[in-house]
């Protein structure tokens, strides 16, 4: 089976969902990954959740281009946002054929493990009737800074539609060992976020944020050991999350998206995605 690729929101941030779908179609992606739940960051244009005409046009664009919707973001775990407010976006995404929801934790203190577990479980419960899984990500500058912390939450929540989102940038930043991937239940891995990364890991939060949102590298330019990663996970779609402000300015959104996909195919398509000697029992309990 050929690898499937999705165009992630951050790669072409500033484009509308309609623009993203058509860029993805013209440049050869299988899916798009849309931000339908706003984060409230500077420059973000919230999705018009109540605009029925826009929703109708987006549905038509999906049908006409045959580009699919892989996932929606971002169901944040924060103290002052009720997860039930995410439901309208989830419902629309499910109507468009979405498979997954991305979640991450941005609480203000680190002594609130039970709160994070409960909120993550609630998001899973909202998503499940819609046929959506919830992949928990661990940005290195968020509440969950490494794979072990994210696994702890998913394991404690005990939801059948839970899972982990591996982002190769944060995988590098938090220095995940490939052996840790062998302990992940394979049903937890629904898709990946992929990009390349420089060898040097930023020393502080500001540097990490800047690298994550504006300076990710094309495949082959950095140090990520994609071969070791892909040998230890099931064959899943790869969402290319590769924002790079200078390159978007130089090439434009569409050409940047094209170069992202071209370099991904050059460096990832030939890699083995299954290795029966290391794909493990899906009933394995992480860390035990």
QUIHU-V452905 format. One line per field, one symbol per residue. burial: 1 if it has 24 or more other C-alpha atoms within 12 Angstrom, else 0. A space follows every 10 residues. Layout:
BEGIN
burial = ???
END
This chain:
BEGIN
burial = 0011111111 1111111111 1111101111 1111111110 0000011010 0000100110 1100101111 1111111100 0010011111 1111011111 1111111000 0010111111 1111111101 1111111111 1111111111 1111111010 1111111111 1111110101 1111111111 1111111100 1000000100 1111111111 0011110111 1111111111 1111101100 0011011111 1011101110 0010000111 00000100
END
